[in-house]
């Protein structure tokens, strides 16, 4: 009698970096003959990839583990929360195994122990680009693990370790495989993207027989040769970031930078132990825009950090007005178990945090609306994400999936996900653009 193919259920939580970890585990599972089950009931066991960055993420992860245990009973836990095994086992002692983040080998050992593989060479076919959880037309490209910074509000280094850059030849080969598979957009991610190669002292690697330095600028330049949309996320504003702005102006990579500034008050930045806190950020932004006027900037900020005064907060609002950022996310400070900032003096009351968050978002909403209005009447190339009865939802160069805005296309006849389309922008609001097709580029 033919053996039943072992089936693994999978739950993926957290940020795009965790999503890439999930994709690698799923690819390895398929390589070894496992199939991915679509439900708890059909799975022989379940892997839960967790997030543990803030308290709400921890709660979501523990709830997901509990649900998997209740519905299936056999659960392996991995991911950032897995670095705190005791905390997981206090709540869910019956889990089969717990591993930390980017722990492919440990996860597979746990799967082998509780569900041995039954390899079938006739059916176990995995494409060169591996298995992905994103749509066919875009993919995340993770270039490193860990972080060398010790920001006082963050526990990522304690969970993911110090910076470990991937060999540049390996990164470029993965990017090339994705391009051959039909991907139109690569989203470059890491905990600290612009530090890529520092740990390797910018060692020379090889791709296609050519020597390439393992360095942020060189990586961006060579990715730009693939003819795809290349989008840079989680970029710290080190001086060498200036080097990629001309690549954006030349159309080699998207004129888009995601820089987590976190605050604008020098006093708060110092308390956060943020890198580049003493630089004249506004002057650099003006310089970048002088080179690349279409540059879209997104950032994230924290309000209500311990010790933040009204003066500090007003300085942040002034920064927003001066910087004129295109896309902004903001969070109130939330104590994270193990973070140094928990011990800082003068915590901000919750009601003050919420009031400042509302003022912050009101200020930024007006800025975002004004910047989007400037695009009305322009013709832009957009990438279609999905098509429905009411039209198509697409993104411009200024819009990353899931976190930024959308370009709504009312007339979507003949359009398909993954199409590149020229649209004329006809309207805007605080978050999105509206347009009509001008030309399909496919």
C-alpha positions as CSV (number, residue, x, y, z in Angstrom):
1,X,0.0,0.0,0.0
2,X,1.3,3.4,-0.9
3,X,2.5,5.5,2.1
4,X,0.6,8.6,3.0
5,X,2.5,11.9,2.3
6,X,3.2,13.6,5.7
7,X,1.2,16.8,6.0
8,X,2.4,19.9,7.9
9,X,0.1,22.9,8.8
10,X,1.8,26.3,9.0
11,X,0.9,29.6,10.8
12,X,3.1,32.6,10.0
13,X,3.0,35.7,12.2
14,X,5.1,38.9,12.4
15,X,7.1,41.1,10.0
16,X,8.3,40.5,6.5
17,X,11.6,39.2,7.9
18,X,9.7,36.4,9.7
19,X,7.7,35.8,6.5
20,X,10.9,35.0,4.7
21,X,11.9,32.6,7.4
22,X,8.5,30.9,6.9
23,X,9.1,30.7,3.2
24,X,12.4,29.0,3.7
25,X,10.9,26.4,6.1
26,X,8.1,25.7,3.7
27,X,10.6,25.3,0.8
28,X,12.6,22.8,2.9
29,X,9.5,20.9,3.9
30,X,8.5,20.5,0.3
31,X,12.1,19.6,-0.7
32,X,12.0,16.8,1.8
33,X,8.7,15.4,0.6
34,X,6.2,17.0,3.0
35,X,3.0,18.6,1.8
36,X,1.5,21.8,3.3
37,X,-1.9,21.2,4.8
38,X,-4.6,23.8,4.3
39,X,-6.3,23.3,7.7
40,X,-5.6,22.1,11.2
41,X,-7.8,19.0,10.7
42,X,-5.8,17.8,7.6
43,X,-2.3,18.4,9.2
44,X,-0.3,15.7,11.0
45,X,1.4,18.5,13.0
46,X,1.5,22.3,12.9
47,X,4.4,24.7,12.9
48,X,3.8,28.2,14.3
49,X,6.3,30.9,13.4
50,X,5.8,33.5,16.1
51,X,6.5,37.2,16.7
52,X,7.7,38.6,20.1
53,X,8.6,42.2,19.4
54,X,5.9,43.9,21.5
55,X,3.3,42.8,24.1
56,X,0.4,42.6,21.6
57,X,2.5,40.5,19.3
58,X,3.4,38.1,22.1
59,X,-0.3,37.8,23.0
60,X,-1.2,37.1,19.4
61,X,1.5,34.4,19.2
62,X,0.5,32.7,22.4
63,X,-3.1,32.7,21.2
64,X,-2.1,31.2,17.9
65,X,-0.2,28.4,19.6
66,X,-3.2,27.7,21.8
67,X,-5.5,27.6,18.9
68,X,-3.2,25.2,17.0
69,X,-3.0,23.0,20.1
70,X,-6.7,22.9,20.6
71,X,-7.4,22.2,16.9
72,X,-4.6,19.8,16.2
73,X,-2.7,18.9,19.3
74,X,0.8,18.5,17.8
75,X,2.6,21.9,17.6
76,X,6.2,23.0,17.0
77,X,7.0,26.6,17.8
78,X,9.7,28.8,16.1
79,X,10.4,32.5,15.5
80,X,11.2,35.5,17.7
81,X,9.0,34.5,20.7
82,X,10.7,31.1,20.6
83,X,13.8,32.7,22.0
84,X,11.8,32.9,25.2
85,X,11.1,29.2,25.5
86,X,10.2,29.3,29.2
87,X,7.5,31.9,28.6
88,X,5.9,29.7,26.0
89,X,6.1,26.5,28.0
90,X,4.6,28.3,31.1
91,X,1.4,28.9,29.0
92,X,1.6,25.9,26.7
93,X,3.7,23.1,28.2
94,X,2.4,20.5,25.7
95,X,4.2,22.0,22.6
96,X,6.4,19.4,21.0
97,X,9.5,21.7,20.5
98,X,10.5,25.4,20.6
99,X,13.2,27.0,18.5
100,X,14.3,30.6,18.1
101,X,14.2,32.8,14.9
102,X,15.9,31.9,11.6
103,X,16.4,28.3,12.9
104,X,15.7,26.3,9.8
105,X,17.8,23.3,10.8
106,X,16.4,23.1,14.3
107,X,12.8,23.3,13.0
108,X,13.5,20.5,10.5
109,X,15.1,18.3,13.2
110,X,11.9,18.8,15.3
111,X,9.7,17.9,12.4
112,X,11.8,14.8,11.6
113,X,11.6,13.7,15.2
114,X,7.8,13.9,15.3
115,X,6.8,13.3,11.7
116,X,9.5,11.5,9.7
117,X,9.7,12.3,6.0
118,X,8.6,9.9,3.3
119,X,10.4,11.2,0.2
120,X,8.8,10.6,-3.2
121,X,11.2,11.6,-6.1
122,X,8.3,11.5,-8.6
123,X,6.2,14.2,-6.9
124,X,8.6,16.2,-4.7
125,X,9.4,19.0,-7.2
126,X,10.4,22.5,-5.8
127,X,11.0,25.4,-8.2
128,X,14.5,27.1,-8.0
129,X,12.9,30.2,-6.3
130,X,11.5,28.1,-3.6
131,X,8.0,28.4,-2.1
132,X,6.6,31.8,-1.2
133,X,3.7,33.2,0.8
134,X,3.5,36.4,-1.3
135,X,1.7,36.9,-4.6
136,X,3.6,35.8,-7.7
137,X,4.5,39.3,-8.8
138,X,6.5,40.4,-5.7
139,X,8.8,38.9,-3.2
140,X,10.8,39.8,-0.1
141,X,14.6,39.4,-0.4
142,X,16.2,39.1,3.0
143,X,19.9,40.0,2.9
144,X,21.0,39.6,6.5
145,X,19.9,38.5,10.0
146,X,20.3,40.3,13.3
147,X,21.4,43.8,14.3
148,X,24.5,45.4,15.9
149,X,22.5,48.3,17.4
150,X,21.3,48.3,21.0
151,X,18.2,50.6,20.8
152,X,16.8,50.7,24.3
153,X,13.2,50.0,23.2
154,X,14.1,46.9,21.1
155,X,14.9,43.3,22.0
156,X,15.6,42.1,18.5
157,X,19.4,41.5,19.0
158,X,18.6,39.3,22.1
159,X,16.3,37.2,19.9
160,X,18.0,37.3,16.5
161,X,21.6,38.1,17.4
162,X,24.2,40.4,15.9
163,X,24.4,41.2,12.2
164,X,25.1,38.3,9.9
165,X,25.1,39.2,6.2
166,X,24.3,36.6,3.6
167,X,27.0,36.1,0.9
168,X,26.3,38.5,-1.9
169,X,26.5,35.8,-4.6
170,X,23.8,33.8,-2.8
171,X,21.6,36.9,-2.5
172,X,22.0,37.8,-6.2
173,X,21.3,34.2,-7.3
174,X,18.1,34.2,-5.3
175,X,17.1,37.5,-6.8
176,X,17.9,36.2,-10.3
177,X,15.8,33.0,-9.7
178,X,12.9,35.2,-8.6
179,X,13.2,37.3,-11.7
180,X,13.1,34.2,-13.9
181,X,10.0,33.1,-12.0
182,X,8.2,36.2,-13.1
183,X,8.5,38.4,-10.0
184,X,8.2,42.1,-10.9
185,X,9.2,43.6,-7.6
186,X,11.8,42.7,-5.0
187,X,11.5,44.2,-1.5
188,X,14.9,44.2,0.1
189,X,14.7,43.7,3.9
190,X,16.9,43.1,6.9
191,X,16.9,44.4,10.5
192,X,19.4,47.0,9.3
193,X,19.6,46.9,5.5
194,X,22.2,49.6,5.1
195,X,24.7,47.8,7.4
196,X,24.8,44.9,4.9
197,X,28.4,43.6,4.6
198,X,29.8,45.4,7.7
199,X,30.3,42.1,9.5
200,X,32.1,40.6,6.5
201,X,34.3,43.7,6.1
202,X,32.8,44.2,2.7
203,X,34.3,40.9,1.5
204,X,34.4,40.4,-2.3
205,X,32.0,37.7,-3.6
206,X,31.1,36.5,-7.0
207,X,27.9,36.4,-9.2
208,X,27.9,35.3,-12.8
209,X,31.7,35.1,-12.6
210,X,31.9,38.8,-11.7
211,X,33.5,40.0,-8.4
212,X,31.1,42.1,-6.3
213,X,31.8,43.7,-2.9
214,X,29.4,42.6,-0.1
215,X,28.2,46.1,0.5
216,X,24.8,48.0,0.5
217,X,25.5,50.3,-2.5
218,X,27.0,47.5,-4.7
219,X,24.1,45.2,-3.9
220,X,21.6,47.9,-4.9
221,X,23.5,48.6,-8.1
222,X,23.6,45.0,-9.2
223,X,20.0,44.3,-8.2
224,X,19.1,47.3,-10.4
225,X,20.5,45.4,-13.4
226,X,17.7,42.8,-13.2
227,X,15.1,45.1,-14.7
228,X,12.7,44.7,-11.7
229,X,11.3,47.2,-9.2
230,X,13.8,47.2,-6.3
231,X,12.4,48.6,-3.1
232,X,14.7,49.3,0.0
233,X,13.3,48.8,3.5
234,X,14.6,49.4,7.0
235,X,17.5,51.7,5.9
236,X,19.4,53.5,8.7
237,X,20.6,56.9,7.4
238,X,24.4,56.2,7.4
239,X,26.5,58.5,5.2
240,X,26.9,55.9,2.5
241,X,23.1,55.8,1.9
242,X,23.7,59.0,-0.1
243,X,25.3,56.7,-2.7
244,X,22.1,55.0,-3.7
245,X,20.2,58.3,-4.4
246,X,21.8,58.7,-7.8
247,X,20.7,55.1,-8.7
248,X,17.1,56.2,-7.9
249,X,17.4,59.3,-10.0
250,X,18.7,57.2,-12.9
251,X,15.8,54.7,-12.6
252,X,18.0,51.8,-11.6
253,X,16.1,51.2,-8.3
254,X,12.8,52.7,-7.1
255,X,13.0,56.2,-5.6
256,X,11.7,54.9,-2.3
257,X,13.4,54.8,1.2
258,X,12.0,53.3,4.3
259,X,14.0,54.9,7.2
260,X,12.8,54.3,10.8
261,X,13.7,57.7,12.3
262,X,11.7,57.0,15.5
263,X,11.9,60.5,16.9
264,X,13.3,64.0,16.2
265,X,14.2,65.3,19.7
266,X,18.0,64.8,20.3
267,X,17.3,64.1,23.9
268,X,14.9,61.3,23.2
269,X,17.0,59.9,20.4
270,X,19.9,59.7,22.9
271,X,17.7,57.9,25.4
272,X,16.7,55.5,22.6
273,X,20.3,55.0,21.7
274,X,19.4,55.5,18.0
275,X,22.2,55.7,15.5
276,X,22.8,58.9,13.5
277,X,20.8,60.8,16.1
278,X,23.1,63.8,15.9
279,X,23.0,64.2,12.1
280,X,21.2,67.1,10.4
281,X,18.5,64.8,9.0
282,X,16.5,67.6,7.4
283,X,19.5,68.9,5.5
284,X,20.2,65.4,4.1
285,X,16.6,65.0,3.0
286,X,16.8,68.3,1.1
287,X,20.0,67.1,-0.5
288,X,18.5,63.8,-1.5
289,X,15.4,65.5,-3.0
290,X,17.6,67.9,-4.9
291,X,19.2,64.8,-6.7
292,X,15.9,62.8,-7.0
293,X,12.9,65.1,-6.7
294,X,10.4,62.1,-7.0
295,X,12.0,60.4,-3.9
296,X,9.2,58.9,-1.6
297,X,10.1,58.6,2.0
298,X,8.4,56.5,4.6
299,X,9.2,56.3,8.3
300,X,8.0,55.1,11.7
301,X,8.0,57.0,15.0
302,X,7.4,56.3,18.7
303,X,5.5,58.8,20.9
304,X,5.3,58.6,24.7
305,X,8.8,57.3,25.1
306,X,9.9,57.5,28.8
307,X,10.9,61.0,29.6
308,X,9.3,62.6,26.5
309,X,8.1,66.1,27.4
310,X,5.6,68.3,25.6
311,X,8.6,70.2,24.3
312,X,10.1,67.0,22.8
313,X,6.8,66.1,21.2
314,X,6.4,69.6,19.7
315,X,9.9,69.2,18.2
316,X,8.7,66.0,16.6
317,X,5.7,67.8,15.1
318,X,8.0,70.5,13.8
319,X,10.2,67.8,12.2
320,X,7.1,66.3,10.4
321,X,6.2,69.7,9.0
322,X,9.8,70.3,7.7
323,X,10.5,66.8,6.5
324,X,7.3,66.4,4.5
325,X,7.5,62.6,4.6
326,X,5.2,60.7,2.2
327,X,4.2,57.7,4.4
328,X,4.4,57.5,8.2
329,X,3.5,55.0,10.9
330,X,3.4,55.9,14.6
331,X,3.1,53.9,17.7
332,X,2.8,54.7,21.4
333,X,5.7,53.4,23.5
334,X,4.9,50.0,24.8
335,X,7.2,48.3,27.4
336,X,8.7,45.1,26.0
337,X,9.9,42.4,28.4
338,X,13.7,42.6,28.5
339,X,14.0,46.1,27.0
340,X,16.4,48.6,28.6
341,X,13.9,51.4,28.2
342,X,11.6,49.8,30.8
343,X,13.9,51.1,33.5
344,X,14.0,54.7,32.3
345,X,12.6,57.4,34.5
346,X,9.5,59.5,33.9
347,X,7.1,57.1,32.1
348,X,4.5,59.0,30.1
349,X,0.9,58.3,31.2
350,X,-1.2,56.3,28.8
351,X,-3.8,59.1,28.3
352,X,-1.0,61.5,27.3
353,X,0.5,58.9,24.9
354,X,-2.9,58.5,23.2
355,X,-3.4,62.2,23.0
356,X,0.0,62.7,21.4
357,X,-0.6,59.9,19.0
358,X,-3.8,61.5,17.8
359,X,-2.1,64.9,17.3
360,X,0.8,63.3,15.5
361,X,-1.5,61.4,13.1
362,X,-3.7,64.5,12.5
363,X,-0.6,66.4,11.5
364,X,0.8,63.7,9.2
365,X,-2.6,63.1,7.6
366,X,-2.6,66.7,6.3
367,X,0.9,66.3,5.0
368,X,0.2,63.0,3.3
369,X,-3.0,64.4,1.7
370,X,-1.1,67.4,0.4
371,X,1.7,65.3,-1.1
372,X,-0.7,62.9,-2.7
373,X,-2.7,65.8,-4.2
374,X,0.5,66.9,-6.0
375,X,0.4,63.7,-8.0
376,X,-3.1,64.4,-9.4
377,X,-2.8,64.9,-13.2
378,X,0.4,63.0,-13.5
379,X,0.9,59.7,-15.3
380,X,2.5,57.0,-13.3
381,X,3.5,53.4,-13.8
382,X,1.7,51.1,-11.3
383,X,1.9,47.4,-10.4
384,X,-1.5,45.7,-10.2
385,X,-2.0,43.6,-7.1
386,X,-5.6,42.4,-7.6
387,X,-8.6,42.9,-9.8
388,X,-12.3,42.8,-8.7
389,X,-15.7,43.8,-9.7
390,X,-15.1,47.4,-8.7
391,X,-11.8,47.7,-10.5
392,X,-8.1,47.1,-9.8
393,X,-6.0,47.8,-6.8
394,X,-2.4,48.7,-7.7
395,X,0.7,50.4,-6.3
396,X,3.0,53.1,-7.5
397,X,6.7,53.4,-6.8
398,X,5.8,55.2,-3.6
399,X,3.7,52.3,-2.2
400,X,5.0,49.2,-0.5
401,X,2.5,46.3,-0.1
402,X,0.5,46.1,3.1
403,X,1.9,49.2,4.7
404,X,1.5,52.1,2.2
405,X,-1.4,53.3,0.1
406,X,-3.1,52.0,-3.0
407,X,-3.8,53.3,-6.5
408,X,-7.5,52.5,-7.3
409,X,-8.1,51.9,-11.0
410,X,-11.9,52.1,-11.8
411,X,-11.7,50.6,-15.3
412,X,-9.9,47.3,-15.0
413,X,-11.0,45.5,-18.2
414,X,-8.2,43.2,-19.3
415,X,-6.0,43.9,-16.3
416,X,-4.5,41.0,-14.2
417,X,-2.4,40.8,-11.0
418,X,1.2,41.4,-11.9
419,X,0.5,43.7,-14.8
420,X,2.5,46.9,-15.1
421,X,0.2,49.7,-16.2
422,X,0.5,53.4,-17.0
423,X,-2.3,55.3,-15.3
424,X,-3.3,59.0,-15.2
425,X,-4.0,60.1,-11.7
426,X,-7.4,61.7,-11.4
427,X,-8.0,62.1,-7.7
428,X,-6.5,61.6,-4.2
429,X,-7.3,61.4,-0.5
430,X,-5.3,61.1,2.7
431,X,-4.0,57.7,1.9
432,X,-4.7,56.6,-1.7
433,X,-4.7,57.7,-5.3
434,X,-7.3,57.2,-8.0
435,X,-6.7,56.8,-11.7
436,X,-7.6,55.5,-15.1
437,X,-5.5,53.3,-17.4
438,X,-3.3,55.1,-20.0
439,X,-1.3,52.1,-21.2
440,X,-0.7,48.5,-20.2
441,X,3.0,47.5,-20.1
442,X,2.4,43.9,-18.9
